[in-house]
Amino acid sequence: MTLQPTLASLADDLAAGRTTSRKLVEACLAAIADPKGEGERTFLHVDKDAALAAADAMDKLRAVNAAPSAFAGIPISIKDLFDIKGQVSRAGSRALEDSAPATADAPAVARLRAAGFVLIGRTNMVEFAYSGIGTNPHFGTPKSAWQRDVGHVPGGSSSGAAVSVVDGMAHAALGTDTGGSCRIPAAFNGIVGFKPTQARVPLDGAVPLSFTLDSIGPLARTVECCAVMDAVLANEAWVPLAPRPIKGMRLAVPTTIAMDDLEPIVADAFERALKKLADKGALIERIAVPEFLDIGPMSVKGGFTAAESYAWHRYLIARKGDVYDPRVSVRILRGETISAAEYIDLLPARRSLIARTEARIAPYDALVMPTAAITPPVIDDMKDDKVFAKANILSLRNCTLVNMIDGCAISLPIHRDGEAPVGLMLAGAGGSDRRIFELAAGIETAIRG
């Protein structure tokens, strides 16, 4: 496996003068433009001139010791969901192409820009973020890093975000996560993806899917890279991680729902990772989490996502429903069948779910489970609606458990080189983000392969 630079190593190289922001941006632009690569399907807009101008500005600031952060000048990608001043936020859809350009950056984008990160372009995504598979019939589907000659899905909805990082077209990516949209693409491409506690990062300036479940998080190459991005996004000072020792970690494997119907290669990789942790002194317990059984009934008609997406889309879809991806519009329109009373009932039900689940998992440092129950399916197989629907459910299922309890979670790669990519997810209750990062940093190298 080719080792790619981390945000920390790039920051060191910039500080030491071994590279410049302009060189980094030029290399990313070359990767995007490579006709043999996935750049055309990964990016919906490449801001070449602005990125080069920003790179030159960061190099000049660094030369006079005025760089806004240690990471200033590093190129990153932005999911097409976010407002960037002067650009149209299409959310991967043809329905928003004639919208007015944004008049201001989304807060998440503004914070990254203020830290000196260079925005290299807008990445492709599932239309309106409504799928865990990663396909887009309007702009094409970037291929997962695994078996490019075959063509596997990249995971969704932050599909282009993951591919931009794994292919060296950006060194980190801004994504969103409503039911796994940072973690699934990370797992399907062998990188790291983080879903924070929702309140850490403002949702303003991002096209919503579910006001209740949406969160904003990073995709990057390492745990520390994600932690750096998360600190900037949360408007916190960056404090280097102190990895937790594996010995004595208290990890719980939820046997309710999360371990059902696993693809054999996923089950094998997961058990292999657990054994490595146990051999190094982690205390691993398999526990029932019966609270997870409440999530299915809460989602019978599409739950929060269908109701809240329909509320946002109802006028747009009435005018332009014919240009929506049918697989997206049919899911949005389910929200029309949810009554006000049914929606209101979901609110206390979720509060109860969160309280009971947090009590259940309180004795443990983290939950641990496969990120997705399957490895990335073949893109061509997704033409069959039934095959797509089953794969979509199995992709989203475990990640959605965490969103429903407003937890935080990180996906780490655990497959061997040459094998289909598999992710391991560490998850905790809302507000335990720093602990999850420290745990993940402690086990990151121990569980791979």
N, C-alpha and C positions, 0 to 999 in steps of 0.2 A: 504494500500500500504506500503510495506516494504521500509523504508528509507535507501538508500545506501550512502556511504561516498562521499563527494565532494573532489576535489583536495585541497581545502583550509583546510578541516577538516583532511585530510590525512597528509598534511604538518604540521599542528599543532601537530598531534599525533606523527609524526616522530621527530619533534623538542623537544617535551616533553618527549620522550623516552617511550611513551605508546605502540609503535610498532616499528618494524624495516622494512627496505626494504626487507630483506630476508623473513620475515613473510608475507608481502604483496604479494611477488612473489609466495611463496609457496601456498598461498590461491588461487591465480589466476590459477596456474598450476593444483591445485586440481579441480577447477571448470571446467577447460578445459578437464580434464581426466575423469570427472564424466560420467559413461556410460549411465546415464539417461538424460544427458544434450545434448546440441547442439555443444559441442566442436569439434567433429570430422568433422562436416559440416561447422563449423565457421572458423576453422583455416586450412590453407593449409600447414603451417610449424610452429612448435612450437620450439623455440630456448631455450630449457630448461637449458642446461648447461651454455650457455652464459648469460642468464637472471639471473641465480643464482650467477654467478661470478660477474656480474655487480652490483647486489644487495649487495653482500658482500663488494664490493669496495665502494659503496655509503655509507654503514653503517660505514666503517672505516673512510672515509672522514668526515662524519658528527661528528664522535666521536672526531675529532681534529678541529672542526669548519671550515672545508674546503669544505663543500658541495657546488657544483657549483650553486645551487639555492635552494629556499625553497621547491621545488617540487622534488628534487633529490631523486631517489629511488622508485618513483611511477611507477608501470608497466602500459604500454600502448600497444596498438596493431597498426600494420602498414598494410595498404591495400596492397595487392599483386602487385599493380601497381608500387611500389617504389623500387628503387635500395637500397639495403643494402649490404655493402661490403662483398664479399664472398658468396653471395646468388644469385640464379637465379630469375629474375623478370619475372614471367610467365603471369602476368595480367589475371589470371583465365583461361588460355588457355593451351591446349595440344601442340599448335603450337610452343610455345617458350620453351618447356621443355629441349631441347638440346642446349639452348643458353649458352654462357659462363657466369660464375658468375660475378656479378658487381665488378668492381675494386675500387669503392668508394661509399660512401653513397650519396644519393640524398641530395641537400641542405636542404630540409625540414626535412629529417631524421637526418642529421648532427646537425641541430639546436636543435632538441629535445634531441638528445644524449648529446650534449654539456651542456644542462640544467640539465642533470642527470636523465632524464626519462629512464626507463628500457624497452627495446624493447622485448616484450614477444613472439611475433610471427607475422606471415603474415596472414592476414584475406582473406577469400573467397570473391568473387565478381562476378558480371556479366562479362562474357568473354569480354575483351577489353573495359569494362565499357559502353557497348552500349545497355542499357535498364534501365528503371526505376522500373522494377518489382522485380528483385533480384534473378531470377532462374539461375542455372548453371548446364547443363546436364553432365558436365565432373566430377565435384567434389561434386555434391549434392547441395541442397538448404537448408540453415539454416532456421528454422521456426521463424516467428515473435513471440514476447513474448506473444501475445494475442492468447488464445485458442490453446495451443500447442497440445491438443488432436485432434483438427480438422486439424491444419496445414495451416497457412496462410503465404503468401509470406512476406519476410522481407523488401522489397523495395530495389531498386538498384540505382546506381550500387554498392555502398559501403555496401553491405548486411551484410557480416561478421563483418564489423566494428561496426555496430549498435548492433548486437546481442552480440558481445564480451563485450560491455559496459553494456547492460541491464541485462546480465546474470552474471556479476561480474567476467568475465574472463580477463578483463582489466578495468582500471579506466578512460580511455579516449581512443580515437581512431583517427588515421590519415586517412582521406579520400580525395576524389576528388569530384568535382562538375562541370559538364559540362551543365547539364540541370536539376539538382536537386539531384545529387547523394549523397550529404551529408544530404540534408533536407528531402527527401522522406523516406529513411530508418529511420531517426530520428522520423518522423511523424508516421510511421508504427510500431514503437516500443515504443513510449511514452517517448522519450528522446529529447535532444536538438541537433540541427545540424546547422552549420554556413557556409555560402558561402561568402567569402570575395571579395572585389574588386580584380580583377585578379592580378594586379601588386604587391599586397602585399607580395606574396610568390613566389619564383622562381619555374618555372615548370620543370627545368632541372632534369634529373634522374627519371622522371616518364613517363611511357609509355603513349603517347598522344592519345587522342580521337579527339579533335578539338583544334588546336593551338589558335584559336580565342576565344573559349568559355571556355576552361578548367580553373579551379581554384582549389586551394588546401585548404582544411579546416578541422576543427575538428568535431567530434561527442562526446558528453559527457552528464553528468547528469543534469547540470545546465547552465544557461547563463554565470555565472562567470567562470565555468570550461572551457567553450568554449573560453571565453575571454582570460584566461590564456594561453591556447594552441595557440590561434591566435597571441598573443604577442610574444611568443617564435618563432612561424613560421615566423613572420614578422621581427624578429630580433630586437624587441623593448623591452625596459625595462618594466616590469610589474608594472602597476599602478592600484591599486584597483578601481573597478567601483564605480561611484557615481550614484545610481539609480535615474532616473528622476521621479518626482512626476506625477501621472496619471492626476491629475487635470490640465487642460490647454493643455494637449497633443493634437496636431492637426493630426488626422489620417484620411487618405482617403481610402475608399473602392473602388477599380476600378470595375465599373459595366461592362466594356468591356471585354468579354472573361472569366475573372477570376471567375465570379459567375455563369457561364453556367453549366448546367448538373451536379449539385452537388448531390451526394448521400444524401438522406434525413438526415441520422445521422450526416453527415458532416455539412450540412446546419444548423441543429438544434444546434450543438455544437458551430459553428461559431457565430450564432446570440446570443446565450447565453453569449458567451465571450464578444461580442460587448456591450451587455446590461450592463454587469458588469463594463466595462470600462466607459461607458456613465454615469452610476450611480455614479461613483467615479470622474466625472468631465471631462472626455476626450471629446474633440470636434470631433465628427465623421461625416464625410461627404461622401456621395456616389457620385462618379464622373465618368464621361465617360473619358476613355483614348483612343481616336480613333487611336492613334499611334500604339497601340497593334494590330490593324487590319492589319498592314503592315507585321507583322511577318509571318503569314501564307503564303502569296505569296513568301516571301524570302526563304521558306523552302519546296517549291513544290517538288523539286528533292532530298530533304534531306539537302539542304543548306550547311552551313559551315561544319557541322559534317560529312556529307557524302563525300563531296569533300576532306576535309583534312584527314579523316581517310583512304580514298582510296589512297591518295598520300603516306601515311605511309605504308599501308598494301599491295600495289599492287604486290610487288615481293614475299612477304611471302605468300600471298593468292594464287598466281599462283602455288607455290610449295606445299603448305600444306592446300589448301582450303578444302580438304576432312575431315580434323580433326577440322575445325571450327564448332561452333554451327551454324546451318543453319539460325537461326533467326538473328544472328549477321552478317554472311557473306553476306546475301541478302541485308542488310542495307548498309554495306560497299560498295558493288558493285554498288549501286545506284550512287556513286560518279563518276563512270566511264562515266556516261552519261552527266555530267556537263562539259560544255566547258570552256576553259580558259576565254573567254569573259564573260560568265555568272558568273563565280566566281569573276572576277574583278568587275563586276557590283554590287556584294553583298557588297563590301567594302565601297563605298560611301553611299550606301543605309543604311548600319548599322550606319555609322557616323551620318547621318541625323536623323535616328531613335533615337539614343542616345540624340542628342541635343534637339530634339523636345519633347521627353518624360521628360527629365530633366527640361525643362522649364515648362511643364505641372504640374509636381509634386513639384516644388520648394516651393510653399506656405505651404506645409505640412511637419510635422516631419517625417512621414513615410507612405508608403502604407501598408495596412493590408488586408489579404485575406487568404482563406484556403490554406495550403501548397499543398495538393493534393485534387482533386475533389472526391476521393473515399477513402474508408477504405481498408485495405489490403485484396485482394482476396484470395480465397482458392487455395493452390498450385495445387491440382489435376485439378482444373478448367482451369489452364493455359495450359493444353495439347491441347486444342482447339485453333488453330491459330487465328481465328477471335476473340475469347474471349480475348486471350492474347493481340492482337493488340489494341483492344478498351481500355483495362485496362492500357496498357502501355501509350497510348496517354493521358488518363485522369490523370495518375500518374504524368507525366512529364509537362503537359501543363502550370500550373501556375508558377512553378519554372523556366521553360524555358524563360518566359517573362523577368525575372530578369537577366539571363545570357545574353540575347540578348541586353540588355541596359548596360551591364557591371556594374550592380549594386551590392549591397551587401544585404544579407538577412539572417534571422535566423528563424528557426522553433521551436515553443514551443508547448508542449502538452496541450490540452484543454479538453480532454474527462474526463468523470467521471470514477471512479474506477469500473471495471467490464464491461465497455462499449468498443466497438471497438475503437482503437486509432485514434485520429484526431489531426492534427497539425494546428496551426495558424502561418502564416508567416508575419513578419515585414520586409519591404524592403525599401531601399533607393538608391539614386543615387550613382555612384561610388565615393569612397572617404569618404563616411559618415559612415564608419564602427564603429567608436567609438560611434557616436550618436545612431546607431541601438542597440549596446550593452547596452547603458545606458537606452534607452527606454525599451528594453526587460527586463532588470534587475528590472525596476520599475513596470512592469506589471506581472512579472513571476508568483507570488503566487496568484495574484488577479483573473487570468483567468482560473485557473485549476478547472475543474469539475463544 
